[in-house]
């Protein structure tokens, strides 16, 4: 399995100039328990990152909050100097208060600090895609996006995105600076972000679904994922990812794992092609 199988997922161009393969990789599972501290197996984490790229993944999503910075340092160790076509998207806007602790923090000076630290820890001169991890309700959005826009003008950020937002929040942010992507919770069984996805489609924004493999009971023996997976000689996880890829051309799933075997299984979802009937069966298997 040394071929670039991720290419079978097709491509999407973020912001008009960042062309990526639509099936990417997310680093959230690389740090320790509670997304905190060192990886339980740093050597395996490095192997996972290198294997993902070997399989053709050229879009990796990370965040300063993962560790904090554990995932970024592993990325740098595994893949730096980076291939010319590798796009690393990162996020800022969450303070970490301990294992499992996530507090929105959007003060301009904090966002600037975290972007500078991300550049250093990733070994980059410019971040291709910086996403505001959460909107801080205690800070005016104009101050949060405005500071990121200043960093963009300074050449430290190429494009801006948002995470876990409504359509109205995207519009408000886009009135301050161009927004090219949105990262919301979305998967086969959790589709509350459907209006945001539709807005992304209408405006050619990359839609990055986090937690894309929340298959739940759908993957149990005899369930719809299990049935169709056996018909395709595929895993239930591959079916869940194939459903996302078929759902929308702006969809950019980033399944994460700390296992080489699982990253191989996930990336091979790019080769699974669902018929319209199979897509509808899976869609209808879960009420919205």
N, C-alpha and C positions, 0 to 999 in steps of 0.2 A: 504494500500500500504506500508506495513512494510517489504516486502520481498526484497532481494537484486537483484532487477530487472536489474541493470547494468551488472550483470554477463552474461546476455543473449547476450551482445555485443562481448563476447569472450575476449581473453587476448593477450597481446604482452609483450615480455621481452625486456626491454630497456637495452642496454649495456651488455647483457648476464646475468644479475643478478637482475634486477628490473622488476618483473612481475606485470603488471597493467591490470585492465579492460579497454578495449579500449574506452569506453565512459566516459570521465572525466568531469571536471568542471573548468571553468576559472573565475578568481576573478575580472576582469577589471571593471565590472559594479557595484561593491560594493562601491567605493568612490563616492564623489559628482560630480556635473556637470563638464565636462572637465577632468574627471578622477582626480579630485583635491579636497583635503580636506575631511572632515568627510562624512560618509554615510548619506544619507537623512533619513534613518531609520535603525540605528545600530542594534536594536533588531531584526528586520526582517532579516538583513544580517546574524546575528548569527544563526537564525532559518534556513535560506537557506543553510548555510554550514553544519549544523548538519543534515538537511534533505537529502542533497546530499549523505553524508556518510551513513546514515541510509538506503538509497536506493541502496547501494552497490558501490558507487563511491569510488575508492581508488587512483585516480590520479587527483591532483589539481594543476593547473598552476597559478602562481602569478608573481609579479614583484615588485622590490623596487620602481619603478616609479608610481605604482598605489596608488596615494594619495598625496605625496609619503608616502609609508609604511602604509597607511590606511588599505589596504586589508590584509597585513601581520599581523597587530595587531588584526584584526577581526578574522583571522584564528587562531591565538594563543588563543584568548579569547574563541572561539567556540569549538576548538578541542584539545587543549593541556591539558594533555599529549596525544600525538598522538598514534593511533593504530599502531601496529607493521607493518601492511601491507600497511599503507597509505604513498604514495609517493608524496612529495611536490616538484614541479619543480618551480624554480624562475629564474629571469633574472636580469642582470645589464648591463649598458652601455648607458642609456638615462638620461641626466640631465633634470630636470623639471624647466621651466622658468615661470610657471604660468599655469592657467587653459587652457588646450588644447595645451600647449607648450611642445615640445619634441625635444631635441637637442642631437645628438649622442656625447657621451663623453667616449672615450676609453683609456684615460691615465692610465697607470698601477696603480698609487697610488689611482686614483679615483675608479677603479674597485675593488681594495683590500679593500678600505674603505666601499664600498657598500656591498661587500660580508660579511664583519665583521658585518655591521649593520643588514643585512638580518638574519644572524645567531642569533643575539641578539633579533631582533623583532619577529622572528618566534619561538624562543625558541628551537633552534636546535644546536647540536654539529657539525653536518655535513649536507651539502646540497646535497640531492641525485642527482639532476640534475640542473646545473647552465648553463643557456643559455646566450650567448652574445646577448643582446637585439638588437643592431645594430652595424655593423662594422663602426668605426669612420674613415672616409677617411683621417683625418689629422694625424693619428697615425699609424705606421707600424703594420700590422696584427700580425706579429711575436711578437711585444711587448704586444698586447692585449691578444692573446691566451697564450703567454708565461707566463704572470702574473697569469692567471687563472690556468695554468698548475702547477705553483709553489704552489698555494693554494691547488691544488689537491694533490700534494706530501705532503703537510703539514697536510693532512687529513681533510681539511675544505670543500672540494668538492669531491663528489664521481664520477660523470660523467659530461662531457661537451657537450653542444649543441650550435646551432647557430639559429639566427632568421633573416628572410627576406634576404636570400642570394641566389646567383647563384650556379650552379654546380661547376664552376671553383673556387669560393670562398670556397666552402666546401672542395674541394681537397687541396687548399692552406692551410686552417686551419688544415686539417687532417695530413698534412705533419709536423706540429708542435706538435700536441697532438691528441690523439684519440677523434673523434667526434661520438656521439651516436644518435643524434637527430637533426632535423631541424624543425623550426616553421615558416611557410610562409603563406601569404594570399592565401586561397584556399576554394572554395565552389562550389556548383552546377553551379552558373552563372559566376564565376570568376576563370578560370583555367589556368591562365598564368604560374603558377608554375608547370605545368605538367612535364617538364623535370626534375625538382628537385624531384618531387614525384617518377618518374621512377628511378632516381639515388638512392633515399632512398630505394626503393624496391630491387634494385640490390645489395645494400650494407647492408641491414637489419638495416637501421636507422629508428627510430621512426619518423613519419611525423605528426606534430601537426598543423592542419589547424586553423589559427585564422580567426575570422569573419566567422564561419562556417554556419551561418543562414541567409546569405544575399540572401534571396529568391526573393526579389523584386516582379516583376509582375507575376512570376510563381505561387505565392500563391493566386492570385486574383480569384474571382469566375469564374468557367468554365475553368481555366487554368490547365495545366498538373498536378501540385502538388495537386490542389484542387480535381481534378477528381480521382486520385489514392488514395488520402487521404481518400476520402469518401468510396472507395472500401475496404479500410483497417480499417475503423472506427478509423482513426488516424488524427492528425493535420498536416497541411502543414509543420510545423517545424520538426515534427517527420519524415516526408518523406525526407526532406533535409538531416537530420542526418543519416537516414537509407541508403540513397544513398552514403554518404561518407563512412560509415562502409563497404558497399559492394564493393566500388571502389577499396580498397586495404587492405591487411592484416596488413600493417604497419601504417595505418591511425589511429590517436588518436584524435578524435574531442573533444573540450573542450568548449561546449556552456556555455556562462555566462548569469546570470540573477540576479536581486535583489529581485525576487519574489519566494516564496515557491511554488505557483501554477505553475509557469513556469518551475522551476527546476524539479518538478514532471512530467510535460509534456515532457520535454526534455529527462530525463532519461528513460522514457517509450519508447523512440524511439528504445532502445536496443531490444525490443520485436517485432519490425516491420521487417518482412522479405520480401524483394522485389524479385520478380521473375526476371529472366534475361530479359524478355520482358519489364517489368515495369522499370527496371534499364535503359534499352536502350531508352525507351520512354522519361524518364527524361533527360538522357544524350543528346539526340538529340533535346530536347526542347529549348536548348540554344546554339547558335553558339559560338565557342571559339574565 
